[in-house]
């Protein structure tokens, strides 16, 4: 479960700052001459060098900031709409739930230090027992990925046409992958008709609550 999403987790790189301190100290902000320099040309060079360095520094800081380019995704095939922070990728795989083969489709988008994903399991029927088995499969699978207890509580999932349907909400923290890196998983699970849905965020660093809310409040079923 969600192994593909884990492979899309943000890779954090450091951006070197190549601006020497001497360029910032070579002129006076109060209008004095550059240290050890008397000509206007030298002063201009010092100022231009400082401005260029400031631009590099500003660009590097901007590159370090997570970018959330939210857009509304309407998945008519699987019956949901959701806001994702980047253009989503699509994946599909076969799963076995209680010995029954089923298909699971996923849409994933990466932003900042997190992967946002919506998975849809296509059920062979809309029996309550089948729905329950799929929900349990997703719930335990999420918990197993981070080595955490599969704790969940009830939550209302909105319908696009109005009203709500009962689902499950989870927040799990643990270690994932061969490197045993800390991950936090936020998830909502819900069954509707012949579909069971999993809306999840997998984060390697704490997320702002507004980003979490944007994703989950926008997740609505048809």
N, C-alpha and C positions, 0 to 999 in steps of 0.2 A: 504494500500500500504506500503510495506517494513516493516510491523510490525515485521515480523520474523527477519529481518536484525537488527532492533533495539535491539532485545533480545540478539543478539550476540556481542553487543558493548563491547569493552575491559573493564575489571574490573581492576582498579588500586589498587595495594596493596603496603603497605610500608614494606620494608625489614629492620629488626632491625640490627644495627651494634653493635656487642657485644665486640668489642675490647676496653679495658680500656686504657685511655690516659697514665696511668702509664707504660704500656708496651712499649710505644713509647719513653718515657723519661727516661727509666732505663739504657740506654747505650748511649755512645757518638759516633757520626758518624765520629769523627776525631780520634778515636782509644783509647780514655780514658777508664778507668774501669767503670763498672756499679756503680751507686751511692749506697754507703753502702755495696758493695760486693767486695771481694778480690780474690775469687777463679775463676779459669778458667771454672769450671763447672757452676757456677752461671752466668758467662758471656755468655756461650753457651746457657743456658736456656733462658736468656733474648733475645738473638738474634733469636733463634728458635721461641720464642713466638711472636716476632715482625714480622718475616717472615710469620708465619701462619696467623697473624691478617691482614697483607697486602694482602694475598691471599684471605681471606674472603671478605675484602673490595673491591678488584678488581672484585671478582665474583658477589658481590651484585650490583655493579655499572653496570656490564654487563647485569645482569638480569633486571635492570631498563630500559635498552635501547630497543626501539622498534626493533623487528626483522622482516625484509622483505626478505623472502625466495622466490624470484620471480620465477615463472615457467609459461610456455606458455600452455594455455588450448585451445584445438581445439574442439569446440562443433559442430560436424557435423550434429547432429539432428536439431539444431536451426540455423545453418548457421553463426557462428561467431568464431573468435579467439580473445583471450585476455590474457594479463599477469596478474596473480594474486599473491599476496604476501604470500600465504599459500595454503595448500591443500583445495580445495573448498568443501563445503557441498551443497546438492541439495534439493530443495523444489518445490512443485507444488500446486496450489490452483485454485479454480474457482473464476472468477470475473464477474461482471455484467457491461457491457458498453453499455449505451443507451438502457437498457432493454434486451440486448442480452447476454446470458451466453457464456463465453470464458474461456480458460485455460491460466494460467500464470506460466511459469517455472522460477526458480531462482537458480543461483549459487552464493554462498557467501563465502568470505574468510576474516578472522579477522587477523589484524596485528597491533601491537602498540596500538594506541588509535582510531582505525578506522575499519569500515567494508567496504569491497569492494564487490560490487554486480553487477551482470548482470541479468536483468529480461527480459523475452521474452513472449509477448502476442501472442498467436496463433489466427489469425483472421479467420472468416468464409469465407472471400473472399478478393481479393486484390483491391477492389474499393477505390478510393481516399477518399470518404466520411467516409468509415469504418476506414481507416488509421488515418484520422484526428480526429475522435472520440476517438480512442485509445490513440493517442498522448495527447489529451486534458485531458483524464482520468488520465494519468500518471503525466502530468505537474501539474494539480491541486492537485492530491493526494500527491505528494512530498511536495508542498508548505503547504498544510494543516497539514502535520505531524509536521512541525516546526512553524506553525502559521505565515507564511511569505507570501507576495504577490507572485503570480506565474510568476515572471518576467523571460523572456527567450530571447535569441538572436540567430541568425542563426549561424551555424557552419558546416564545411564540415567534413563528416565522411568517412574515407578511405575504399576502397574496397580491398580485398585481391588480386584480379586479376588485380588491377590497376584502377585508376579513383577514383571518390568520389561521394557521395550522400549527399544532403542537410539534415541537422538535426537541433536540438535545443540544446543550452547549457544553464545551469542554475548554479547559486551559491546562496544558501539560508542560512541564519543564523537565528536561533530562538530557542524556548524552546520546548522540546519534552518529552512525558511521564508524568506519575503522579508526578514525582519528579521535573518537570519543569527544566530539565538539558539543558544547552546550547549545541546545535548541529549545525555543519555546513555541508551542503549537497552540493556536487559537482555532477552534472549530465549531461549526454548527452542522448537525445532522438532522435530516428530515425525510419522511416518506410521503409520497403523493402519487396515488394511482400505481402505475407500473414503473415508477422511478423512485430511487432513493438517492438523495443528494448529500454531498459533503462539501461545504464551503470552509476553506481552511487557510490560515496564514502560518507559515513556518519561518520563524525569525531567529537570526543568530545574535541579534542585539535588541535591547528594548525598543519598542515602537511607541510613537506618540499615540495617545488615545484617539485623537481625531482621525488618524489613518485607519485604525481598527474599526472605529464606528462607521467611517465612510464605506468600507467594504461590506460590513455585516448589515447595516441598515438598508443598503442598496440591493441586497440579495432578496429577490422576490420570485415567487413561483407563479406560473400561469394556471 
